[in-house]
């Protein structure tokens, strides 16, 4: 088999699908404030606040992250 025969029988290369554009549109300072407040409340409540803290962080990240121009929320 020659190189010409091998290239003729090879499947054509398919272009890779474009990855969705993911970007964070929120204010990093607001995120750090949320983390610091949550850490303080976690320490004061001896860990009971962790459920609300996780929810606050999830809400913040989902509402401030865009995937292909749409927010995750």
Number of C-alpha atoms within 10 A of each C-alpha: 5 6 7 8 9 10 10 9 8 8 8 8 6 6 6 6 6 6 8 10 10 13 13 14 12 15 9 10 9 11 15 11 11 16 16 12 13 19 16 13 17 17 13 11 11 10 12 12 16 16 10 13 19 13 11 15 15 13 13 16 18 15 16 18 18 19 13 11 11 12 16 12 12
